[in-house]
Amino acid sequence: MKEFNTDEVNRLIRERRSIYPKMYSGEEVDDAIIIQMLENANWAPTHRFTEPWRFVVFKGEGLKKLAKFQSELYKELSLEAGTFEQTKFEKLATKPLLSSHIIAIGMKRDPNESVPEVEEVAAVAAAVQNMYLTASAYGIGCYWGTGGITFKEEAREFFGLGSQDKLLGFLNVGKPNLEKWPKSRRGPIADKVTWVED
Ligand SMILES: Cc1cc2nc3c(=O)[nH]c(=O)nc-3n(C[C@H](O)[C@H](O)[C@H](O)COP(=O)(O)O)c2cc1C
């Protein structure tokens, strides 16, 4: 087993933060970092090696395509449902442009259904955490968002997903424009753990 600097590993995990698009500088993140994030995503644990994570990376003009697709889908579905809000539409049409890259997060269901769906979702979440940690290690901001069209069935095809698959949200990525790396909060781990020793 290789030796790691465990102090650094602990610090990376504990100081990883969600950095939101309004905190980005507008500069582009080097594709080489995005590629490292994706490579590390691919090393997430996976029961029966189903490797269910699928990603679509949007950058440049691609971000405009995503913005157009998601705002128009929202408009179509919300007009039908009578819930349309102009401000939501405008947010969906403009917000993607604040990010350098947006990685759509998909779960591809194993055709043999060799493991329960919840395990596939868990594996994708582990892959996303690998991307979060990699971004933090490079001083790059990212944040997993599940708003907008994420859980709309009609959205899946645009991201190359089929009817048994799931879109699990978007990892927004950008260079942070911050004076201080943000803090977060957690309740004590002791409240969430039971030890059985005898
Ligand atoms: C599955 C998942 C979905 C999330 N969706 C959203 C979201 O839609 N909007 C949002 O503001 N944050 C979202 N977050 C990010 C959380 O708000 C964030 O992780 C939390 O505030 C803790 O901050 P930290 O990541 O900096 O520790 C999501 C996180 C996870 C794990």
The ligand as an SDF file (V2000), in Angstrom:
LIG
                    3D

 31 33  0  0  0  0  0  0  0  0999 V2000
  -27.2870   15.3480   -4.1830 C   0  0  0  0  0  0  0  0  0  0  0  0
  -27.0210   16.7860   -3.8910 C   0  0  0  0  0  0  0  0  0  0  0  0
  -27.8060   17.7720   -4.4790 C   0  0  0  0  0  0  0  0  0  0  0  0
  -27.5820   19.1220   -4.2360 C   0  0  0  0  0  0  0  0  0  0  0  0
  -28.3870   20.0480   -4.8420 N   0  0  0  0  0  0  0  0  0  0  0  0
  -28.2390   21.3480   -4.5340 C   0  0  0  0  0  0  0  0  0  0  0  0
  -29.0940   22.3280   -5.1130 C   0  0  0  0  0  0  0  0  0  0  0  0
  -29.9580   22.0110   -5.9300 O   0  0  0  0  0  0  0  0  0  0  0  0
  -28.9230   23.6170   -4.7500 N   0  0  0  0  0  0  0  0  0  0  0  0
  -27.9520   23.9970   -3.8530 C   0  0  0  0  0  0  0  0  0  0  0  0
  -27.8440   25.1830   -3.5540 O   0  0  0  0  0  0  0  0  0  0  0  0
  -27.0880   23.0930   -3.3250 N   0  0  0  0  0  0  0  0  0  0  0  0
  -27.2100   21.7870   -3.6460 C   0  0  0  0  0  0  0  0  0  0  0  0
  -26.3330   20.8670   -3.1230 N   0  0  0  0  0  0  0  0  0  0  0  0
  -25.1330   21.3250   -2.3830 C   0  0  0  0  0  0  0  0  0  0  0  0
  -25.4170   21.4880   -0.9120 C   0  0  0  0  0  0  0  0  0  0  0  0
  -26.2100   22.6260   -0.7110 O   0  0  0  0  0  0  0  0  0  0  0  0
  -24.0620   21.6160   -0.1680 C   0  0  0  0  0  0  0  0  0  0  0  0
  -23.3350   20.4280   -0.2910 O   0  0  0  0  0  0  0  0  0  0  0  0
  -24.3140   21.9440    1.3110 C   0  0  0  0  0  0  0  0  0  0  0  0
  -24.7670   23.2610    1.4670 O   0  0  0  0  0  0  0  0  0  0  0  0
  -23.0720   21.7780    2.1600 C   0  0  0  0  0  0  0  0  0  0  0  0
  -22.0510   22.6600    1.7130 O   0  0  0  0  0  0  0  0  0  0  0  0
  -20.6150   22.0960    1.3470 P   0  0  0  0  0  0  0  0  0  0  0  0
  -20.7680   21.1920    0.1490 O   0  0  0  0  0  0  0  0  0  0  0  0
  -19.7920   23.3250    1.0140 O   0  0  0  0  0  0  0  0  0  0  0  0
  -20.0540   21.3720    2.5320 O   0  0  0  0  0  0  0  0  0  0  0  0
  -26.5300   19.5170   -3.3560 C   0  0  0  0  0  0  0  0  0  0  0  0
  -25.7340   18.5170   -2.7510 C   0  0  0  0  0  0  0  0  0  0  0  0
  -25.9750   17.1770   -3.0050 C   0  0  0  0  0  0  0  0  0  0  0  0
  -25.1200   16.1280   -2.3410 C   0  0  0  0  0  0  0  0  0  0  0  0
  1  2  1  0
  2  3  1  0
  2 30  2  0
  3  4  2  0
  4  5  1  0
  4 28  1  0
  5  6  2  0
  6  7  1  0
  6 13  1  0
  7  8  2  0
  7  9  1  0
  9 10  1  0
 10 11  2  0
 10 12  1  0
 12 13  2  0
 13 14  1  0
 14 15  1  0
 14 28  1  0
 15 16  1  0
 16 17  1  0
 16 18  1  0
 18 19  1  0
 18 20  1  0
 20 21  1  0
 20 22  1  0
 22 23  1  0
 23 24  1  0
 24 25  2  0
 24 26  1  0
 24 27  1  0
 28 29  2  0
 29 30  1  0
 30 31  1  0
M  END
$$$$
